[in-house]
Amino acid sequence: MAKLMECIPNISEGRRPEIIEAVADCVRAVPGVTLIDYSSDASHNRSVFTFLGEPERVLEAAFALARAAVEKIDLRVHEGEHPRMGAVDVIPFVPVRGMEMAECVELSKKLAKRLSDELDLPVFLYEESASAPHRKNLAAIRRGQFEGMAEKVLDEQWHPDFGGNRIHPSAGVVAVGARMPLIAFNINLDTPDVSIASRIAKIIRESSGGLKSVKALGVMLEERNIAQVSINMCDFRQTPLYRVLELVRFEAARYGVNIIGTEIIGLSPMAALIDSAAYYLQIEQFDPQKQVLENQLL
């Protein structure tokens, strides 16, 4: 059985379709790689791509995507709600089939060196690839964003792993690493007050004493004039989607605010959605391995 690896790069462009499509075409052009999803958010000014394939082919596609982003995106004129530090902001590898995490880690380091050598792009290794414990969390690496990164990388604790103690003048820096599947889960509120979303995000995220394996921040969706709790579910087995949703609902009610919708960016493991369906349907003695048709077929 052939090995399969997933890659989910985020680029700092969500408003110019011609650039987004050009980046997508770079992935499509790599033989043996399937671009299975990509989506953009104008308020975040960010796009997320998801592709699968044999590991070395996925590495080639990730490099092609990064090269296009570096050539076409200038962070000196970039604005958006989502924190960012690079034209291609983050490139995670995820083992899907027939692979160990250690293999993804080695491939992430191989890509990092190539990005530095060939694109002159400084690289931080993060998550399972991190070179030190304080570099594992992407939010900690990204803190200061593009505007503060040139000064940050001069600090001995924050020298990039590849590329020297500097940033690319227009493309910043990138984080490359290996991790388990993550669900990008956003919850929209019926208020334009982003401070409410930010307070809720602080309550639910693990770093502030909230839910295990949850990262969150409050952002403003300008085109809809609503606030959003933008969430990364780093391990849905530790904290399921429905628990996050209900805690946000409970906290929002304190301010007379309601949830008006949610969204999942990119792909989600089927088990995470089944868990939530079982919870809300209150199915008794439910066995997803036996009672979900797709599980039986797979």
TIBA-227072 format. One line per field, with one value per residue (C-alpha): residue number from 1; x, y, z; residue in three letters. Coordinates in steps of 0.25 Angstrom, whole numbers, padded with zeros to 4 digits. Example, Ala and Ser with C-alpha at 12.3 -4.5 7.8 and 13.67 -1.06 7.14 Angstrom:
BEGIN
resi <- (1,2)
u <- (0049,0055)
v <- (-0018,-0004)
w <- (0031,0029)
resn <- (ALA,SER)
END
This chain:
BEGIN
resi <- (1,2,3,4,5,6,7,8,9,10,11,12,13,14,15,16,17,18,19,20,21,22,23,24,25,26,27,28,29,30,31,32,33,34,35,36,37,38,39,40,41,42,43,44,45,46,47,48,49,50,51,52,53,54,55,56,57,58,59,60,61,62,63,64,65,66,67,68,69,70,71,72,73,74,75,76,77,78,79,80,81,82,83,84,85,86,87,88,89,90,91,92,93,94,95,96,97,98,99,100,101,102,103,104,105,106,107,108,109,110,111,112,113,114,115,116,117,118,119,120,121,122,123,124,125,126,127,128,129,130,131,132,133,134,135,136,137,138,139,140,141,142,143,144,145,146,147,148,149,150,151,152,153,154,155,156,157,158,159,160,161,162,163,164,165,166,167,168,169,170,171,172,173,174,175,176,177,178,179,180,181,182,183,184,185,186,187,188,189,190,191,192,193,194,195,196,197,198,199,200,201,202,203,204,205,206,207,208,209,210,211,212,213,214,215,216,217,218,219,220,221,222,223,224,225,226,227,228,229,230,231,232,233,234,235,236,237,238,239,240,241,242,243,244,245,246,247,248,249,250,251,252,253,254,255,256,257,258,259,260,261,262,263,264,265,266,267,268,269,270,271,272,273,274,275,276,277,278,279,280,281,282,283,284,285,286,287,288,289,290,291,292,293,294,295,296,297,298)
u <- (0000,0006,0009,0000,0003,-0005,-0001,-0009,-0001,-0007,-0003,-0006,-0015,-0030,-0035,-0028,-0034,-0024,-0012,-0020,-0023,-0008,-0004,-0014,-0009,0005,0000,-0008,0004,0011,0009,0004,-0002,-0017,-0022,-0034,-0039,-0035,-0043,-0041,-0046,-0045,-0046,-0035,-0028,-0023,-0025,-0023,-0020,-0021,-0014,-0010,0000,0012,0022,0033,0022,0015,0028,0030,0016,0019,0031,0024,0013,0023,0031,0018,0014,0028,0028,0013,0011,0017,0014,0019,0005,-0003,-0015,-0024,-0031,-0023,-0009,0002,0017,0020,0015,0013,0011,0011,0013,0009,0011,0001,0003,-0009,-0006,0006,0014,0020,0021,0036,0036,0028,0037,0049,0042,0038,0053,0057,0046,0051,0065,0061,0052,0064,0074,0066,0056,0064,0053,0056,0049,0044,0041,0029,0020,0026,0038,0041,0056,0052,0040,0037,0036,0025,0013,0011,0004,0017,0026,0016,0015,0019,0015,0022,0024,0031,0038,0051,0054,0049,0059,0071,0067,0075,0063,0056,0067,0061,0065,0069,0072,0079,0075,0067,0054,0051,0048,0034,0031,0035,0037,0030,0027,0029,0026,0019,0006,-0007,-0020,-0025,-0039,-0040,-0054,-0060,-0072,-0079,-0087,-0098,-0090,-0080,-0073,-0060,-0056,-0067,-0061,-0047,-0052,-0059,-0046,-0038,-0048,-0048,-0033,-0024,-0013,-0022,-0027,-0038,-0041,-0030,-0024,-0032,-0026,-0035,-0035,-0046,-0046,-0055,-0062,-0063,-0071,-0082,-0080,-0079,-0069,-0064,-0057,-0046,-0042,-0032,-0036,-0022,-0028,-0043,-0041,-0037,-0048,-0059,-0066,-0079,-0072,-0066,-0079,-0087,-0077,-0076,-0091,-0092,-0081,-0088,-0101,-0094,-0094,-0107,-0100,-0104,-0097,-0102,-0093,-0081,-0071,-0060,-0048,-0042,-0044,-0049,-0047,-0061,-0060,-0061,-0074,-0080,-0077,-0084,-0096,-0097,-0097,-0108,-0116,-0115,-0113,-0113,-0103,-0097,-0086,-0080,-0071,-0084,-0095,-0088,-0089,-0076,-0069,-0073,-0070,-0056)
v <- (0000,0013,0024,0036,0049,0062,0076,0088,0101,0115,0127,0142,0145,0143,0155,0153,0141,0142,0140,0129,0121,0123,0117,0105,0103,0101,0089,0083,0083,0073,0059,0049,0060,0063,0077,0073,0086,0101,0112,0127,0137,0152,0157,0149,0151,0137,0124,0110,0098,0084,0073,0058,0049,0041,0048,0053,0058,0065,0072,0076,0082,0090,0096,0100,0106,0114,0119,0124,0131,0138,0143,0148,0153,0165,0166,0180,0184,0173,0175,0165,0160,0147,0148,0145,0146,0141,0141,0126,0126,0111,0098,0086,0071,0061,0046,0039,0025,0016,0027,0030,0044,0043,0042,0055,0062,0058,0063,0076,0078,0075,0085,0095,0094,0095,0108,0114,0110,0113,0124,0131,0129,0128,0116,0112,0098,0096,0085,0071,0077,0088,0089,0094,0093,0108,0107,0096,0106,0113,0125,0127,0127,0136,0146,0160,0157,0161,0175,0171,0159,0166,0170,0157,0148,0156,0150,0137,0130,0133,0131,0124,0109,0112,0124,0133,0144,0152,0152,0152,0167,0164,0150,0150,0136,0122,0111,0097,0085,0072,0070,0062,0066,0079,0085,0100,0103,0117,0121,0134,0143,0153,0165,0174,0175,0168,0170,0160,0149,0152,0150,0137,0132,0135,0126,0114,0113,0104,0114,0123,0111,0106,0094,0084,0085,0097,0110,0122,0137,0148,0154,0163,0160,0173,0169,0164,0173,0162,0157,0142,0133,0127,0113,0103,0089,0082,0069,0066,0054,0062,0073,0070,0081,0081,0084,0096,0101,0099,0107,0118,0118,0119,0130,0138,0138,0146,0158,0156,0150,0138,0128,0131,0120,0112,0108,0098,0102,0091,0077,0070,0056,0049,0044,0058,0061,0048,0051,0064,0057,0046,0057,0066,0054,0047,0034,0023,0012,0017,0010,0018,0007,-0002,0008,0018,0013,0019,0013,-0001,0002,0007)
w <- (0000,-0004,0006,0007,0013,0014,0014,0018,0014,0018,0009,0013,0001,0001,-0008,-0021,-0029,-0040,-0029,-0022,-0035,-0039,-0026,-0027,-0041,-0036,-0027,-0039,-0048,-0039,-0043,-0033,-0024,-0023,-0019,-0011,-0005,-0004,0002,0004,0014,0010,0024,0028,0015,0015,0007,0012,0002,0005,-0004,-0003,-0009,-0008,0002,-0008,-0018,-0007,-0003,-0017,-0018,-0004,-0010,-0023,-0015,-0006,-0018,-0024,-0011,-0009,-0024,-0023,-0009,-0002,0012,0013,0007,0013,0023,0029,0042,0043,0049,0039,0038,0024,0010,0011,0026,0030,0024,0032,0028,0033,0032,0026,0022,0024,0030,0044,0049,0049,0034,0033,0042,0033,0021,0028,0031,0016,0011,0021,0016,0002,0005,0011,0000,-0012,-0008,0002,0012,0027,0033,0047,0050,0059,0065,0065,0056,0067,0071,0085,0094,0093,0078,0077,0078,0065,0072,0080,0067,0060,0071,0067,0053,0040,0045,0058,0052,0047,0062,0068,0060,0066,0080,0082,0086,0073,0062,0051,0049,0035,0027,0037,0047,0037,0029,0015,0011,0005,0009,0024,0030,0029,0039,0034,0042,0045,0053,0055,0047,0052,0050,0046,0053,0053,0061,0056,0066,0064,0069,0062,0076,0073,0088,0092,0082,0088,0102,0099,0091,0104,0112,0103,0099,0106,0108,0117,0125,0116,0107,0104,0090,0087,0081,0079,0076,0073,0059,0051,0038,0032,0020,0029,0041,0051,0061,0060,0069,0061,0066,0063,0069,0070,0075,0074,0082,0094,0092,0082,0074,0081,0094,0088,0082,0094,0103,0093,0093,0108,0109,0098,0105,0116,0106,0100,0088,0079,0070,0056,0049,0049,0038,0036,0027,0019,0023,0036,0040,0039,0053,0058,0051,0055,0069,0069,0061,0072,0083,0077,0072,0086,0080,0090,0089,0076,0070,0058,0053,0051,0049,0039,0025,0020,0032,0027,0013,0017)
resn <- (MET,ALA,LYS,LEU,MET,GLU,CYS,ILE,PRO,ASN,ILE,SER,GLU,GLY,ARG,ARG,PRO,GLU,ILE,ILE,GLU,ALA,VAL,ALA,ASP,CYS,VAL,ARG,ALA,VAL,PRO,GLY,VAL,THR,LEU,ILE,ASP,TYR,SER,SER,ASP,ALA,SER,HIS,ASN,ARG,SER,VAL,PHE,THR,PHE,LEU,GLY,GLU,PRO,GLU,ARG,VAL,LEU,GLU,ALA,ALA,PHE,ALA,LEU,ALA,ARG,ALA,ALA,VAL,GLU,LYS,ILE,ASP,LEU,ARG,VAL,HIS,GLU,GLY,GLU,HIS,PRO,ARG,MET,GLY,ALA,VAL,ASP,VAL,ILE,PRO,PHE,VAL,PRO,VAL,ARG,GLY,MET,GLU,MET,ALA,GLU,CYS,VAL,GLU,LEU,SER,LYS,LYS,LEU,ALA,LYS,ARG,LEU,SER,ASP,GLU,LEU,ASP,LEU,PRO,VAL,PHE,LEU,TYR,GLU,GLU,SER,ALA,SER,ALA,PRO,HIS,ARG,LYS,ASN,LEU,ALA,ALA,ILE,ARG,ARG,GLY,GLN,PHE,GLU,GLY,MET,ALA,GLU,LYS,VAL,LEU,ASP,GLU,GLN,TRP,HIS,PRO,ASP,PHE,GLY,GLY,ASN,ARG,ILE,HIS,PRO,SER,ALA,GLY,VAL,VAL,ALA,VAL,GLY,ALA,ARG,MET,PRO,LEU,ILE,ALA,PHE,ASN,ILE,ASN,LEU,ASP,THR,PRO,ASP,VAL,SER,ILE,ALA,SER,ARG,ILE,ALA,LYS,ILE,ILE,ARG,GLU,SER,SER,GLY,GLY,LEU,LYS,SER,VAL,LYS,ALA,LEU,GLY,VAL,MET,LEU,GLU,GLU,ARG,ASN,ILE,ALA,GLN,VAL,SER,ILE,ASN,MET,CYS,ASP,PHE,ARG,GLN,THR,PRO,LEU,TYR,ARG,VAL,LEU,GLU,LEU,VAL,ARG,PHE,GLU,ALA,ALA,ARG,TYR,GLY,VAL,ASN,ILE,ILE,GLY,THR,GLU,ILE,ILE,GLY,LEU,SER,PRO,MET,ALA,ALA,LEU,ILE,ASP,SER,ALA,ALA,TYR,TYR,LEU,GLN,ILE,GLU,GLN,PHE,ASP,PRO,GLN,LYS,GLN,VAL,LEU,GLU,ASN,GLN,LEU,LEU)
END
